[in-house]
Amino acid sequence: MPGSSLAVGIIASAAALTVGLAAVSTASVLGQRLAGAADAAALAAADAASGAVTGVPCERAAQVAEASGALIVGCDLDGLIATVTVSARFGVLTAAARARAGPPS
């Protein structure tokens, strides 16, 4: 039965490829979600720094990031410009994204 072992090999290869593509797709979605969370958190911090909303800028950023399922790793303010870094777990790895928001220079 030489044909059956070939068929099993082809099916196993297709299954391994499918699992690999699913993992890459999931990582891509997580990266986009983190980028959005970082953008929103940076905007929230910049708004709080400018006085557009009340609160402490980095605390506002942490609230927004947490609502998006991310954790604040870093929050820096330079005047009215906020730079925020967020992270989330992807299996055993940690993914991170950074965003900057503030008035134009």
C-alpha positions in Angstrom: 0.0 0.0 0.0 2.5 2.7 -1.1 -0.3 5.1 -1.9 -1.8 5.1 1.6 1.5 6.1 3.2 1.8 8.9 0.7 -1.7 10.1 1.4 -1.0 10.0 5.2 2.1 12.1 4.6 0.2 14.7 2.5 -2.6 14.9 5.1 -0.1 15.3 8.0 1.8 18.1 6.0 -1.5 19.9 5.3 -2.5 19.7 9.0 0.9 21.0 10.2 0.7 23.9 7.6 -2.8 24.7 8.8 -1.7 24.8 12.5 1.2 27.0 11.6 -0.9 29.4 9.6 -3.4 29.6 12.4 -0.7 30.6 14.9 0.7 33.3 12.6 -2.8 34.7 12.0 -3.5 34.8 15.7 -0.2 36.6 16.4 -1.1 39.1 13.6 -4.4 39.8 15.2 -2.8 40.3 18.6 -0.3 42.7 17.2 -3.1 44.8 15.6 -5.1 44.7 18.8 -2.1 45.8 20.8 -1.4 48.7 18.4 -4.9 49.9 18.8 -4.7 49.7 22.6 -1.4 51.6 22.6 -2.9 54.3 20.3 -6.0 54.7 22.5 -3.9 54.7 25.7 -1.5 57.4 24.3 -4.4 59.5 23.3 -6.0 59.2 26.7 -2.8 60.2 28.4 -2.2 63.2 26.1 -5.8 64.3 26.7 -5.3 64.2 30.4 -2.0 66.0 30.1 -3.6 68.8 28.1 -6.6 69.1 30.5 -9.1 68.0 28.0 -10.2 65.3 30.4 -9.6 65.0 34.2 -7.2 62.6 35.9 -3.6 61.7 36.0 -2.3 61.0 32.4 -0.6 57.6 33.0 -3.5 56.4 35.2 -5.9 57.3 32.3 -3.7 55.4 29.9 -3.6 52.3 32.2 -7.5 52.3 32.4 -7.8 52.5 28.6 -5.2 49.8 28.0 -6.8 47.5 30.6 -10.1 47.9 28.9 -8.5 46.7 25.7 -6.9 43.7 27.5 -3.4 45.0 27.6 -1.0 46.1 30.4 0.9 49.3 30.5 4.6 48.7 30.4 5.8 52.3 30.1 4.2 55.7 30.1 6.3 58.8 29.6 5.2 62.4 29.4 7.2 65.2 27.7 5.1 68.2 28.1 1.8 67.4 26.3 3.3 64.5 24.4 2.6 61.0 25.8 4.5 57.9 24.8 2.8 54.7 26.0 4.0 51.1 25.7 1.6 48.2 26.3 2.1 44.5 26.3 0.1 41.3 26.3 0.9 37.6 26.5 0.9 35.3 23.4 1.3 31.8 24.7 4.8 31.8 26.3 5.8 35.0 24.5 5.1 38.6 25.3 4.1 41.0 22.6 4.4 44.8 22.9 3.4 47.9 21.1 4.3 51.6 21.5 2.4 54.7 20.5 2.9 58.4 20.8 0.2 61.2 21.0 0.1 64.9 21.5 -0.2 68.2 19.7 1.6 68.6 16.4 5.0 70.2 16.6 
